[in-house]
């Protein structure tokens, strides 16, 4: 019965919208679903102590996160990691401190995956995504690295200057699969708004394959500890593993 359930889950993913219709035909709701709750994106809640609080169960296609403008904007370069501002030093009275003791809601995205790039373009350009030259370049230029975004980190957890913070995160973030060596990011960039979005670029020197089965992303942001794994067979798109 367990095996049958897993098989049905795989079929459900295979029959979903990113395989059944061209991205130009996706609705705004479709694009948000791919960006937030799909094989390439996860909504999670993490306790500052590091204890994981599940935000969904079983069917990973849960409700989308709303009121987060960062997920609606496609970065302006093909690497999906454009910086618009550096994190600021925390100041007395910063509202972000008020939520530091409770669960932190985040979205983890494979920004380098084609369906995510398509959904970002659809979310930004709307029905013009299929004809916009900027959208076309954004979609068709495949990033040279695996780019993973952590969206919505409260400013209270990312204090300090950008360069020292970048160095720390490069040591504390990894991608790994099976018996392969852990990969550390070669570049990290930030985008600041009400919260901070962090973009991790991991080199494809030893590319992951479907045979690896799962890829695990880990990053430690004291006092947050993020650990999320992705099932690779769910991440097939147009006959190709899209990461």
N, C-alpha and C positions, 0 to 999 in steps of 0.2 A: 504493500500500500504506500509506503514511504517513497519507493522508487517511482511508482506511478504518479504520485503527487509532484515529485521533482520534474518528471517528464512533462506533465501538464503545465507546470510553471514555465519551463523552457518554451513550450509551444505558445504560451500567452505572450511572452516577450517577442517571439518570432513574428507573431501576427499583428504586432502593435503598429502605431501610426508611422514611425520612422522608416519602416520597410514597405508600407502599403501605399504611401502617397509621396509625390515630390514635395520638397520642403516649401516651395512657393505656395502650395495648397494648404499648408498648415495654418491653423487658426492661432490667435494670440495665446489661447489656452493650451494648445498643443505645444507651442514653443516653450511656454513656462514649465510644462510638464517635463520636457526633455532637459531643460536647464536645471530643474530642481529635484526631480524624482524619476530617474530613469536608470538604465544600467551604467550610465556615465556620470550620474550625479546623485548625491545622497544628502538628505536632511538629517542632521544629528543634533543631539543635546549632550553637552559634556559638563560635568560638575567640575568646579575649580580644583577639587581635591584629586581629580583624575578619574573618578568613578563615572563610568559611562551610563547615561540614561537613555534607553532606546526610545526613539521617536516614531518608530513604525514597527510592525511585525508582519510576518508572513509575506503578503503581497507588498513589495517595496514601492509600488506606484501609489504612494500616499498623496495627501493634499499638498498643494504647492505653498511655499512660503510667500507671503505677500508683504507689502510695505517695505521692501528692500530694493531701492532704486538701482543698486550696483549691479544686480543680476540682469537688468534690462539694457545695460550699455555694453556694446561690443567694444573692446579696446581698439585703439586706432592703429596698431601695427599687427603684422601677421603672426607674431610670436604670442599674442594674447596676453601680454604682460606689461602694458604701457603704464608708466608711473605718472600720476597727476599731482601727487603731493606726498611729502614724507610724513611719517608719524610725528606727532607733537609730543612734547613732554606733558605728563599729567599734571594738572594744576588743582589746587584746593577748590572743591566745589564742582569738579568735573562730574557730570551726570553719569558717565560710564562707571564710576566707582559704585554707584548705587546698585548695580546689577552684578557686581563682581562675586558676590557670595552665593548666587543662585545658579541654576542651569544656564549654560550659554548655548544659544541656538546658532548653528552654523550650517553652511552648505559646502560640501566638498565636490568639486567638478573637475572632470578631465577636459580642460579648455582646448587641448590640442586635438581632440577627437572631432572628426568631420561632422557628425550629427549635432554636436554642441555648437560648433562654429555656425552651422546652418541655422540653428535655433536662435542664436544670438543675433545673427543678421536679420532673421525674420522679426525678432522682438524689437530691433532698433529701427529697421527700415520699413516695417509693415509690408503691405502688398507690393511695394516697390523693390523688395529684396531680390526678386528675380531679374530685374532690369538695371539696378543700380551698379555702376562701375566700381564704386567703393566696396559694396557688398560682395561683388564677384571676386575682387582681389582678395578680400578677407577670407572668403570661403575656399578659394582655389589654391592659395599659397599655403602649402602644408608646413607647419612648424618643424624645425629641425630637431627640437627636443620634445619630450613628454612635458606638457605644462599642466600642473594641477593647481587649482585655485581653492583657497580657503576663504569663504565669503562671510563677512559679518563679525569679525573679531572685535570685541569691545576695546576701545583705546587703552583702558586700564591695564590690559595684558601685554601691550606693546609700547612701553615707554622707552625713552632713550633715543639717541641719534640713529638715523637710518643705516649708516655703514656698520656700526658696531652690532646693531640688531640683525642686520643681514648676515654678518659673519657667524653670529650665534646660531641662527636658524639653519644655516648651511651645514653646521655640525650636527644639528639635532633632527634634521629631516631626512627620511630615507624612503626609497621604493625597493621592494624585494619580492621575489617569487621563487618558490621551490628551493632548490639547492643553489641558486645563483647568488652571487655576492650582492650585498646591499649597495644601492646607488645613492650617492648624495647629490643634491642639486648643484649645478654649475653656475646658476644665477638665481637671484631672488629679487622681486620688485614689489612695490607697495602701491596701493591706490587708497587715498584717504577720503573719507566722507564722514557721516555720523559715526561710522565704525571703520575698521581697516580691512581691506581685502589684500591677501598676500598671494603672490603668484610664484610657484616653485617650478623652475625649468630643470628637468633631469635629462642628462645626455642619453641618446639612444645607442650608445656604444655596444651594448649587448641587448638587442631588441627582445622584448617579450613576445612569446608566441602562444597560440591557443593551447598548446601542450603544457604550458606552465600552469594552467587551470585557474589560479588566483594570483592577484597582485595585491600586496599590502602597502598602504601608505601610512607612515608614522611621522609625527612631529610633536615635539615637547615644547609647549609654551608655558613655562611656570606661571601659575600652578595648573595650567591645562595640559592634559595629555591626550592627543588625538591619535587614534589607531583605527583604520578602516580598511577592509579588504573588498576587492571587486572580483566578481566571477567573470572570467574572460569569455566563456562561451556565450554569455549574454551580450557581449560587446561586439558581436559580429554585425557588420553593416555593409550592404551591397556586396556580400561575398568576401569581405575583408575584415580582419581584426582592426577596429578603430580605437586607438589610444592617443 
